[in-house]
Amino acid sequence: MSLTDTPNANRLHIALFGRRNSGKSSLINALTGQDTAIVSNTPGTTTDLVSKAMEVHAIGACLFMDTPGFDDEGELGEMRIARTLKAIEKTDIALLLCEDDTLSCEHEMLKQLKEKNIPVILILNKMDVRENAVELVAHMERQFNIRPLLVSAKEGTGIEEIRQAILEKLPSDFGQQSITGALVAENDLVLLVMPQDIQAPKGRLILPQVQTIRELLDKKCLVMTCTTDKLSETLQALARPPKLIITDSQVFRTVYEQKPDESKLTSFSVLFAGYKGDIHYYVESAAAIESLTESSRILIAEACTHAPLSEDIGRVKLPHLLRKRIGEKLQIDIVSGTDFPHDLTPYSLVIHCGACMFNRKYVLSRIDRAQEQHIPMTNYGVAIAYLNGILSQIEY
């Protein structure tokens, strides 16, 4: 990703669903104007999720996702279908391709998409070779109460109609979320305390820091940065106390003890909890820490997939704080990336990272799963603030 790219997590996720050989790969190539996916007459050519990031006129930054056919067969086919179903959790808008008048698979997929409140655009592809198009369109309208868009990916017809339909289906609040919300306004002084530890790549800032700084600059705030060890000197050098201090959650206590009384305090993780998820549910769920015992089981979920680091906040520091508070025998399971259990009932609490690598739809789908199973779910920053006894003093 270059410095000018929009992170995939901030793009509109548009997924193509359909049976094998329904023309999904041809259509994604037509939509992106590139050979994004391999095209073949052999059913099942797409065996894994294929993604293409691009800018779409009048829509903006999008991520198109080509999925394996949901009618795949065999043991490997079941694994591919599982990947297709997992893609639903990330989908903001779905393009559902129909192949013929046998629509049982499409009915089931449409049901699952509607259960997740995902807008659906119904598509009848291969119009260049269909002889029974009129009858098939009428049949689909009767079955789904939706008129399909008529498309030929091969000839490039109907592509503009798809783009227009995506624009019409665009969620009203998409892209309206703000990292800092109403916490700051123009001319407010904001201090970012950023420990450059082993998790910060040499010569670069991590993504939440970059995105937060960019938003603050767009809001015309006055932005100051420092490392934790220079906090005292930085505060002394300022003509007035900062309106807001944003820090890394792992140094919450250190910064809290040094901050001016009039300065509000939060962390990157807490801000991203609200930006990507449900901050109020996270705060409410943090109270579950109080009832944990050594026989409890906790799940820590991180979006990034990386080799464990000696200073890792999710794998080292947060477990240390929890066991120090509750007991050394506390069982803690850790998952990363898209590995997130469907069954959360074995856990007394789920603690999720800020999820800067996930889109909001995906994070909310995990929260929905936890709520459906009545499992409290909180966030790294919220949990650390609670464990430090300062959650009530944190802004979000």
KOLZAMAR-561761 format. One line per 10 residues: number of its first residue (from 0); their letters; for each residue x, y, z of N, C-alpha, C. Coordinates in steps of 0.02 Angstrom, whole numbers. Last residue first. Example, Ala and Ser with C-alpha at 12.3 -4.5 7.8 and 13.67 -1.06 7.14 Angstrom:
2
1	sa	642:-112:354:684:-53:357:645:2:394 | 660:-284:390:615:-225:390:660:-165:390
END
This chain:
396
395	yeiqslignl	-730:442:1247:-742:401:1187:-802:429:1150 | -610:464:1379:-659:491:1332:-668:444:1272 | -593:404:1545:-574:400:1475:-629:426:1430 | -630:391:1674:-596:453:1657:-576:457:1583 | -681:266:1691:-728:322:1696:-697:389:1678 | -563:190:1684:-609:189:1628:-658:248:1630 | -464:172:1777:-473:240:1751:-524:243:1695 | -413:51:1824:-458:89:1866:-473:160:1842 | -342:-33:1745:-304:20:1779:-348:64:1823 | -443:-109:1692:-395:-142:1736:-352:-92:1774
385	yaiavgyntm	-502:-10:1610:-540:-39:1667:-491:-70:1717 | -400:11:1517:-423:67:1559:-460:42:1620 | -398:-118:1462:-339:-93:1497:-357:-34:1542 | -526:-122:1401:-508:-170:1453:-449:-145:1494 | -514:-18:1308:-566:-14:1360:-548:-61:1418 | -410:-67:1226:-402:-4:1263:-452:3:1320 | -466:-193:1179:-402:-187:1213:-399:-125:1258 | -642:-214:1216:-588:-193:1172:-523:-186:1212 | -771:-339:1238:-743:-273:1248:-682:-264:1202 | -917:-428:1261:-859:-417:1216:-835:-346:1225
375	pihqeqardi	-1011:-558:1339:-984:-490:1339:-922:-484:1296 | -1127:-657:1258:-1058:-657:1282:-1033:-585:1282 | -1248:-696:1199:-1247:-666:1267:-1178:-670:1299 | -1256:-729:1070:-1239:-784:1116:-1232:-760:1188 | -1283:-607:1014:-1331:-661:1004:-1319:-718:1052 | -1165:-540:1048:-1228:-520:1079:-1281:-574:1072 | -1072:-606:965:-1064:-607:1038:-1129:-590:1073 | -1124:-574:839:-1118:-644:860:-1112:-649:935 | -1112:-435:839:-1179:-465:835:-1177:-538:859 | -973:-425:838:-1010:-401:896:-1080:-432:897
365	rslvykrnfm	-949:-475:711:-923:-511:769:-959:-489:833 | -1010:-378:635:-1036:-446:630:-1010:-488:688 | -932:-267:664:-1001:-269:690:-1031:-339:685 | -818:-304:591:-815:-298:664:-885:-302:694 | -869:-299:460:-843:-361:487:-840:-359:564 | -905:-166:445:-956:-218:438:-933:-282:470 | -784:-98:451:-831:-91:507:-884:-147:506 | -640:-198:404:-691:-148:391:-744:-151:446 | -482:-215:489:-547:-240:469:-593:-183:449 | -369:-157:540:-361:-194:477:-427:-222:451
355	cagchivlsy	-402:-102:662:-387:-55:608:-381:-90:541 | -448:-161:783:-472:-184:717:-460:-135:661 | -414:-150:916:-447:-93:884:-472:-106:814 | -455:-318:977:-410:-262:964:-449:-204:932 | -566:-383:1102:-546:-374:1032:-499:-314:1026 | -607:-505:1211:-573:-441:1208:-543:-433:1139 | -743:-587:1282:-703:-580:1222:-672:-510:1224 | -780:-692:1421:-769:-625:1395:-727:-630:1331 | -803:-822:1446:-835:-775:1492:-829:-704:1466 | -830:-949:1323:-793:-892:1350:-835:-849:1396
345	ptldhpfdtg	-903:-1046:1260:-854:-1068:1311:-820:-1010:1347 | -982:-973:1166:-1011:-989:1233:-959:-1017:1283 | -951:-946:1038:-916:-907:1089:-937:-926:1160 | -937:-1020:890:-965:-1033:957:-923:-997:1009 | -857:-973:790:-930:-963:784:-963:-972:852 | -701:-889:822:-747:-946:831:-820:-926:819 | -598:-827:699:-641:-806:754:-695:-858:763 | -479:-789:598:-495:-847:641:-532:-823:703 | -436:-685:523:-507:-703:517:-526:-764:559 | -315:-628:640:-343:-626:572:-417:-643:571
335	svidiqlkeg	-307:-738:784:-286:-681:744:-316:-685:674 | -335:-781:956:-345:-793:885:-324:-730:847 | -301:-855:1111:-286:-799:1066:-297:-821:994 | -364:-887:1274:-354:-909:1205:-343:-848:1161 | -325:-908:1439:-332:-857:1387:-316:-888:1319 | -371:-948:1601:-360:-974:1534:-374:-920:1482 | -288:-915:1752:-339:-891:1705:-322:-916:1634 | -190:-942:1842:-220:-999:1808:-274:-979:1758 | -152:-823:1903:-108:-851:1852:-140:-909:1813 | -281:-699:1923:-246:-760:1944:-208:-791:1887
325	irkrllhplk	-328:-568:1909:-374:-623:1922:-340:-685:1948 | -223:-474:1893:-285:-454:1927:-325:-515:1950 | -127:-544:1825:-107:-509:1887:-169:-491:1928 | -200:-583:1715:-179:-635:1764:-156:-603:1829 | -215:-458:1652:-273:-497:1672:-254:-549:1726 | -84:-417:1627:-128:-376:1669:-187:-416:1695 | -44:-522:1541:-9:-511:1604:-52:-470:1652 | -130:-506:1430:-135:-565:1473:-101:-557:1540 | -75:-378:1389:-144:-384:1413:-154:-448:1453 | 60:-413:1354:45:-363:1405:-26:-369:1433
315	vrgideslpa	50:-526:1258:94:-524:1316:67:-476:1371 | -42:-518:1156:-18:-584:1174:24:-584:1239 | -72:-382:1140:-126:-431:1145:-103:-498:1172 | 53:-317:1138:2:-296:1186:-52:-349:1196 | 216:-379:1136:150:-380:1104:96:-365:1155 | 349:-381:1159:312:-327:1191:240:-325:1166 | 396:-487:1084:409:-488:1157:369:-435:1194 | 273:-546:967:328:-503:986:336:-502:1062 | 223:-674:854:220:-644:920:283:-604:936 | 200:-629:683:236:-670:732:234:-636:800
305	htcaeailir	31:-584:638:104:-573:639:136:-620:689 | -109:-522:582:-76:-588:585:-1:-576:581 | -230:-416:661:-167:-427:626:-144:-499:632 | -339:-422:747:-350:-421:675:-287:-438:636 | -361:-528:888:-324:-474:855:-333:-480:780 | -444:-574:1032:-446:-576:959:-410:-515:930 | -448:-677:1169:-418:-615:1143:-414:-621:1067 | -561:-749:1277:-536:-750:1208:-510:-681:1190 | -552:-834:1432:-556:-771:1395:-530:-782:1324 | -630:-920:1561:-594:-927:1498:-606:-864:1456
295	ssetlseiaa	-614:-949:1740:-644:-918:1681:-600:-929:1620 | -551:-990:1851:-581:-1043:1810:-615:-1015:1747 | -515:-876:1916:-461:-914:1884:-489:-971:1840 | -649:-763:1866:-611:-802:1915:-556:-841:1878 | -739:-610:1840:-696:-664:1816:-660:-698:1874 | -812:-500:1875:-838:-565:1897:-795:-623:1873 | -746:-391:1818:-754:-394:1891:-774:-463:1916 | -760:-404:1683:-694:-419:1712:-700:-429:1787 | -881:-353:1651:-878:-425:1660:-810:-446:1690 | -865:-221:1619:-883:-236:1689:-880:-311:1703
285	asevyyhidg	-851:-218:1485:-790:-218:1525:-804:-235:1598 | -975:-203:1427:-949:-271:1435:-887:-273:1479 | -988:-64:1419:-1034:-102:1461:-1006:-171:1477 | -888:-40:1324:-882:-11:1392:-927:-49:1440 | -940:-110:1212:-873:-126:1239:-866:-101:1311 | -1058:-42:1191:-1061:-113:1211:-994:-134:1240 | -1004:81:1153:-1047:77:1213:-1054:5:1238 | -936:54:1035:-898:73:1095:-940:67:1158 | -940:-50:916:-992:-23:960:-959:-7:1027 | -824:-13:783:-871:-57:817:-924:-21:858
275	kygaflvsfs	-741:81:724:-754:18:689:-809:-25:720 | -744:190:809:-741:201:736:-762:139:698 | -737:138:937:-797:174:916:-802:183:841 | -613:80:928:-669:39:950:-735:72:931 | -532:186:897:-549:140:843:-604:92:863 | -526:243:1025:-554:281:970:-574:235:913 | -461:140:1094:-529:160:1114:-562:198:1057 | -337:140:1027:-379:80:1028:-452:97:1046 | -287:266:1056:-301:248:986:-348:188:984 | -369:337:1201:-316:300:1167:-336:284:1096
265	tlksedpkqe	-388:487:1302:-414:427:1269:-355:391:1237 | -426:625:1407:-380:571:1389:-418:514:1354 | -426:805:1421:-461:741:1414:-412:688:1390 | -357:920:1535:-349:883:1472:-388:818:1473 | -363:976:1659:-412:999:1609:-407:962:1543 | -257:919:1730:-326:902:1749:-376:921:1695 | -125:854:1627:-158:910:1661:-230:892:1676 | -49:691:1655:-88:738:1614:-116:795:1656 | 15:595:1730:52:657:1714:9:710:1679 | -68:487:1746:-38:516:1807:-2:581:1792
255	yvtrfvqsdt	-98:454:1615:-151:479:1658:-121:514:1719 | 22:399:1569:-1:463:1542:-54:495:1587 | 26:281:1647:82:328:1647:59:397:1624 | -95:217:1610:-83:238:1680:-28:291:1684 | -77:194:1469:-133:232:1496:-116:260:1565 | 9:124:1391:39:172:1438:-16:218:1467 | -69:42:1312:-23:9:1358:11:58:1407 | -139:125:1223:-173:99:1283:-125:70:1335 | -61:274:1172:-65:201:1165:-94:173:1229 | -164:423:1173:-104:385:1187:-113:312:1168
245	iilkpprala	-211:587:1161:-223:521:1134:-159:481:1142 | -282:719:1246:-221:679:1239:-241:610:1216 | -357:875:1212:-363:802:1213:-293:772:1207 | -316:1004:1234:-388:989:1242:-396:913:1250 | -164:1030:1325:-200:1003:1267:-274:993:1283 | -129:1188:1404:-140:1116:1408:-177:1091:1346 | -20:1306:1318:-82:1289:1354:-91:1214:1356 | 106:1306:1268:81:1368:1296:16:1358:1335 | 220:1171:1301:157:1196:1271:134:1260:1306 | 325:1124:1372:341:1167:1315:278:1198:1284
235	qlteslkdtt	271:1040:1466:302:1102:1490:314:1151:1432 | 235:934:1384:182:973:1418:209:1040:1443 | 363:889:1348:317:914:1297:263:957:1329 | 416:842:1468:448:899:1434:402:930:1382 | 325:735:1492:332:790:1540:363:852:1506 | 345:651:1379:280:681:1393:287:742:1439 | 451:575:1342:457:647:1332:392:684:1347 | 417:443:1355:470:468:1398:481:544:1393 | 322:427:1253:301:426:1323:354:457:1369 | 346:546:1119:350:479:1148:335:484:1222
225	ctmvlckkdl	232:659:1038:292:644:1077:291:570:1097 | 153:790:942:167:720:956:230:713:999 | 16:896:909:83:889:938:93:815:954 | -88:994:809:-67:927:827:6:927:851 | -231:1080:805:-160:1091:816:-132:1027:845 | -354:1044:677:-330:1045:746:-256:1061:747 | -423:1033:557:-387:1095:573:-369:1101:646 | -471:914:519:-514:953:563:-483:1020:583 | -362:865:452:-420:883:412:-469:926:453 | -282:836:563:-261:888:517:-320:912:474
215	leritqvqpl	-357:730:614:-348:790:655:-325:849:611 | -343:636:511:-409:664:527:-403:728:567 | -204:611:516:-234:639:456:-302:670:471 | -192:555:644:-159:618:629:-191:651:568 | -266:437:622:-289:486:672:-257:554:658 | -190:371:526:-259:390:510:-284:443:559 | -68:351:597:-70:388:534:-140:414:519 | -112:272:705:-80:337:717:-84:380:654 | -161:156:641:-207:199:680:-177:268:694 | -37:108:574:-95:133:538:-142:177:580
205	ilrgkpaqid	119:165:646:69:114:634:5:147:607 | 253:247:559:203:246:611:153:190:596 | 426:207:522:355:216:504:312:220:567 | 554:178:560:545:226:507:473:240:488 | 514:15:609:566:66:607:554:113:547 | 348:-14:668:401:-28:619:450:30:614 | 307:-41:831:308:13:781:364:0:732 | 330:-142:919:273:-150:875:270:-95:821 | 435:-100:998:450:-151:948:392:-161:899 | 389:74:1015:417:11:1040:427:-38:983
195	qpmvllvldn	366:221:1036:394:188:977:430:125:999 | 220:285:1104:282:247:1119:305:210:1057 | 149:430:1083:157:370:1044:222:335:1061 | 28:542:1114:84:510:1149:92:441:1118 | -27:687:1045:-24:615:1033:38:587:1066 | -130:820:1088:-64:789:1098:-69:714:1089 | -211:955:1016:-214:883:1029:-143:856:1034 | -301:1100:1030:-234:1072:1035:-240:999:1056 | -421:1161:914:-407:1126:977:-336:1097:974 | -445:1213:789:-401:1251:833:-390:1219:901
185	eavlagtisq	-597:1125:768:-545:1167:739:-510:1209:793 | -619:996:894:-643:1039:840:-585:1082:817 | -649:837:974:-608:895:958:-640:933:900 | -750:745:997:-702:758:1051:-661:821:1038 | -841:696:909:-851:764:934:-802:784:989 | -730:591:822:-799:612:835:-804:685:855 | -612:530:790:-614:571:851:-683:600:866 | -653:456:677:-611:426:728:-617:464:794 | -817:445:612:-758:486:626:-719:454:682 | -921:388:480:-892:379:546:-828:421:552
175	qgfdsplkel	-962:396:352:-978:453:394:-947:448:464 | -947:286:273:-896:337:269:-908:397:313 | -1120:260:269:-1054:235:250:-1005:293:242 | -1248:289:302:-1197:312:349:-1127:290:329 | -1325:232:201:-1329:305:211:-1273:331:256 | -1250:115:92:-1277:130:158:-1272:204:174 | -1293:111:-77:-1242:132:-30:-1273:148:38 | -1382:86:-176:-1384:42:-118:-1334:62:-64 | -1348:178:-273:-1414:183:-242:-1419:141:-178 | -1222:131:-308:-1228:198:-281:-1295:206:-245
165	iaqrieeigt	-1258:9:-363:-1216:11:-303:-1222:79:-269 | -1329:53:-475:-1365:17:-423:-1325:16:-358 | -1224:108:-548:-1277:152:-525:-1317:119:-469 | -1151:-9:-575:-1120:46:-537:-1173:93:-509 | -1245:-76:-654:-1224:-104:-589:-1193:-49:-546 | -1251:7:-764:-1312:-2:-724:-1295:-32:-655 | -1125:-13:-817:-1141:53:-789:-1203:50:-745 | -1141:-144:-861:-1092:-129:-809:-1107:-62:-776 | -1220:-172:-969:-1251:-175:-903:-1205:-156:-846 | -1092:-249:-1067:-1157:-215:-1063:-1187:-224:-993
155	gekasvllpr	-975:-317:-1098:-971:-254:-1059:-1036:-216:-1055 | -971:-438:-1155:-978:-382:-1200:-976:-315:-1164 | -952:-517:-1039:-909:-527:-1097:-911:-466:-1144 | -1053:-481:-954:-985:-463:-935:-938:-468:-995 | -1202:-424:-980:-1155:-467:-1016:-1085:-444:-999 | -1353:-414:-885:-1282:-398:-895:-1249:-448:-942 | -1488:-344:-808:-1469:-387:-864:-1399:-366:-888 | -1538:-354:-640:-1505:-315:-691:-1480:-363:-745 | -1700:-419:-590:-1627:-423:-597:-1601:-373:-648 | -1820:-363:-478:-1803:-368:-548:-1728:-368:-556
145	infqremhav	-1887:-457:-348:-1835:-410:-367:-1823:-418:-441 | -1958:-562:-300:-1990:-496:-297:-1939:-441:-309 | -1910:-689:-317:-1875:-645:-271:-1908:-578:-259 | -1999:-757:-404:-1967:-792:-349:-1940:-745:-295 | -2040:-663:-499:-2091:-697:-458:-2059:-728:-396 | -1916:-629:-551:-1957:-577:-519:-2010:-609:-474 | -1878:-750:-608:-1839:-723:-552:-1878:-669:-515 | -1974:-760:-711:-1971:-812:-658:-1934:-785:-597 | -1940:-651:-790:-2006:-653:-759:-2007:-703:-702 | -1811:-693:-829:-1819:-631:-791:-1886:-631:-755
135	levanervdm	-1844:-808:-904:-1803:-814:-843:-1810:-752:-799 | -1916:-756:-1012:-1949:-802:-966:-1911:-807:-899 | -1813:-676:-1069:-1877:-646:-1049:-1913:-690:-998 | -1708:-768:-1099:-1699:-715:-1050:-1765:-687:-1025 | -1678:-880:-1175:-1740:-879:-1136:-1741:-824:-1084 | -1555:-869:-1229:-1611:-868:-1275:-1678:-863:-1239 | -1398:-796:-1195:-1461:-822:-1169:-1517:-815:-1221 | -1279:-738:-1229:-1291:-807:-1253:-1358:-835:-1229 | -1274:-611:-1177:-1253:-619:-1246:-1267:-689:-1273 | -1300:-617:-1043:-1356:-600:-1086:-1338:-607:-1160
125	knlilivpin	-1224:-656:-932:-1220:-695:-995:-1278:-680:-1042 | -1322:-630:-780:-1264:-620:-824:-1272:-661:-888 | -1427:-551:-683:-1430:-605:-732:-1375:-591:-784 | -1424:-504:-514:-1395:-497:-580:-1406:-560:-622 | -1475:-403:-379:-1485:-466:-415:-1463:-457:-488 | -1400:-336:-245:-1415:-320:-314:-1417:-386:-352 | -1438:-305:-75:-1424:-354:-127:-1444:-327:-196 | -1376:-250:83:-1412:-234:21:-1390:-282:-35 | -1386:-344:228:-1341:-324:174:-1382:-310:111 | -1436:-393:349:-1455:-326:326:-1407:-299:274
115	keklqklmeh	-1418:-524:376:-1363:-479:396:-1376:-407:375 | -1530:-576:317:-1523:-582:390:-1469:-537:418 | -1497:-555:184:-1549:-513:214:-1546:-517:290 | -1402:-658:167:-1383:-588:158:-1433:-541:191 | -1479:-772:188:-1424:-757:233:-1402:-684:228 | -1570:-760:80:-1594:-762:149:-1539:-742:198 | -1484:-772:-28:-1522:-710:-18:-1548:-704:53 | -1444:-906:-10:-1395:-852:-4:-1430:-785:8 | -1567:-971:-32:-1533:-978:32:-1482:-922:42 | -1594:-934:-165:-1642:-918:-112:-1607:-919:-44
105	ecsltddecl	-1486:-991:-231:-1491:-918:-229:-1540:-895:-175 | -1518:-1125:-219:-1457:-1100:-187:-1459:-1024:-179 | -1639:-1127:-294:-1640:-1146:-223:-1578:-1119:-187 | -1667:-1102:-428:-1646:-1046:-385:-1643:-1063:-311 | -1662:-1135:-586:-1655:-1174:-525:-1625:-1128:-472 | -1655:-1060:-700:-1717:-1056:-661:-1717:-1100:-599 | -1485:-999:-691:-1542:-1026:-728:-1603:-1023:-682 | -1399:-906:-621:-1376:-941:-682:-1434:-967:-724 | -1372:-750:-540:-1414:-809:-551:-1396:-840:-618 | -1273:-665:-421:-1282:-687:-490:-1324:-750:-494
95	llaidtkeia	-1278:-531:-320:-1299:-601:-321:-1315:-621:-393 | -1177:-426:-239:-1201:-438:-306:-1215:-513:-311 | -1196:-335:-87:-1188:-399:-121:-1215:-397:-192 | -1110:-222:17:-1160:-230:-36:-1145:-295:-72 | -1024:-255:123:-1068:-197:130:-1125:-200:78 | -958:-400:198:-991:-371:139:-1035:-312:157 | -901:-477:294:-865:-417:274:-903:-375:224 | -982:-586:307:-972:-544:367:-937:-479:351 | -971:-651:187:-1033:-614:201:-1022:-565:258 | -856:-725:194:-853:-661:159:-915:-619:172
85	kltrairmeg	-899:-842:250:-862:-796:293:-857:-727:261 | -954:-903:139:-999:-881:192:-964:-832:240 | -834:-930:70:-885:-887:40:-932:-860:94 | -774:-1019:157:-741:-955:144:-790:-905:113 | -865:-1124:145:-856:-1092:211:-822:-1024:203 | -843:-1160:14:-908:-1130:33:-903:-1094:99 | -717:-1216:29:-725:-1155:-11:-790:-1120:5 | -748:-1326:107:-703:-1276:134:-708:-1211:96 | -828:-1395:17:-857:-1372:81:-814:-1318:112 | -733:-1426:-80:-789:-1382:-96:-821:-1354:-34
75	legeddfgpt	-656:-1519:-17:-626:-1454:-31:-681:-1403:-46 | -754:-1622:-15:-724:-1597:47:-693:-1528:38 | -889:-1587:-134:-832:-1623:-106:-805:-1591:-43 | -933:-1434:-222:-944:-1502:-199:-880:-1531:-170 | -1020:-1273:-227:-962:-1316:-235:-973:-1384:-202 | -1112:-1175:-229:-1137:-1242:-242:-1080:-1291:-251 | -1056:-1051:-218:-1087:-1077:-157:-1121:-1145:-169 | -895:-1025:-290:-965:-1041:-298:-996:-1072:-236 | -787:-903:-208:-800:-968:-238:-875:-982:-243 | -798:-724:-246:-801:-781:-200:-809:-847:-238
65	dmflcagiah	-719:-572:-260:-745:-628:-299:-742:-691:-255 | -743:-411:-208:-723:-477:-185:-759:-531:-226 | -683:-245:-219:-724:-298:-249:-698:-366:-227 | -683:-107:-128:-647:-171:-130:-695:-223:-157 | -671:70:-163:-708:7:-157:-659:-52:-154 | -684:241:-145:-640:184:-135:-680:121:-121 | -820:305:-245:-759:314:-206:-719:249:-201 | -934:341:-319:-940:298:-259:-880:307:-214 | -904:420:-426:-963:438:-387:-973:395:-325 | -804:292:-493:-831:359:-501:-897:366:-464
55	vemaksvldt	-706:197:-387:-764:195:-432:-795:265:-434 | -545:134:-363:-589:192:-355:-645:188:-407 | -506:-28:-292:-506:22:-345:-552:80:-327 | -445:-190:-256:-460:-122:-231:-457:-73:-289 | -500:-351:-262:-470:-298:-302:-492:-230:-276 | -482:-522:-213:-501:-453:-198:-466:-405:-245 | -545:-683:-199:-502:-639:-239:-527:-568:-230 | -549:-827:-101:-573:-758:-107:-522:-717:-147 | -531:-976:-200:-521:-936:-140:-545:-866:-153 | -556:-1034:-320:-553:-1078:-262:-541:-1040:-197
45	ttgptnsvia	-626:-1021:-471:-610:-978:-413:-614:-1021:-350 | -668:-1134:-543:-601:-1106:-555:-579:-1061:-497 | -790:-1199:-541:-747:-1203:-482:-678:-1176:-492 | -808:-1261:-708:-838:-1240:-644:-789:-1247:-586 | -722:-1200:-845:-723:-1254:-797:-753:-1230:-731 | -707:-1091:-920:-771:-1124:-926:-777:-1182:-877 | -628:-955:-830:-626:-1020:-864:-696:-1048:-870 | -527:-825:-771:-590:-843:-802:-581:-909:-839 | -459:-756:-624:-450:-804:-679:-519:-826:-704 | -476:-581:-590:-489:-650:-573:-480:-694:-635
35	tdqgtlanil	-431:-462:-651:-423:-472:-579:-429:-545:-559 | -392:-392:-776:-396:-464:-766:-382:-481:-693 | -497:-244:-768:-433:-278:-766:-444:-353:-760 | -612:-175:-742:-575:-157:-802:-507:-190:-806 | -694:-202:-639:-631:-171:-621:-591:-149:-683 | -803:-259:-706:-814:-203:-659:-749:-166:-645 | -744:-362:-777:-777:-308:-814:-787:-247:-769 | -698:-441:-673:-650:-414:-720:-680:-356:-759 | -819:-475:-616:-773:-433:-576:-719:-404:-621 | -870:-552:-722:-903:-490:-703:-856:-445:-662
25	sskgsnrrgf	-788:-662:-726:-792:-620:-785:-821:-552:-767 | -816:-713:-598:-749:-690:-613:-748:-644:-674 | -954:-746:-611:-931:-698:-560:-863:-669:-578 | -1019:-838:-692:-989:-779:-723:-965:-727:-674 | -1058:-956:-645:-1112:-907:-656:-1085:-842:-685 | -971:-1057:-610:-981:-1044:-681:-1040:-996:-695 | -1052:-1094:-457:-995:-1103:-501:-1015:-1090:-574 | -1170:-965:-404:-1147:-1033:-413:-1084:-1035:-456 | -1126:-816:-308:-1161:-854:-359:-1136:-925:-363 | -1075:-651:-266:-1095:-718:-246:-1133:-751:-303
15	laihlrnanp	-961:-526:-240:-999:-560:-292:-1012:-632:-269 | -958:-384:-131:-943:-454:-144:-989:-483:-198 | -882:-240:-85:-934:-264:-131:-916:-336:-150 | -846:-129:38:-835:-199:19:-895:-224:-21 | -773:25:32:-837:-8:26:-826:-78:0 | -626:42:138:-660:39:73:-729:7:78 | -551:33:250:-594:92:243:-632:94:177 | -473:-79:235:-522:-79:289:-571:-20:285 | -382:-43:137:-439:-86:119:-493:-86:172 | -336:130:143:-331:62:171:-392:21:151
5	tdtlsm	-302:218:-4:-350:209:49:-343:139:77 | -136:276:-45:-190:227:-50:-237:232:9 | -27:355:-31:-88:388:-56:-147:340:-60 | 77:276:9:54:328:56:-11:360:34 | 31:108:-45:70:170:-47:41:221:1 | 42:-60:0:0:0:0:44:62:0
END
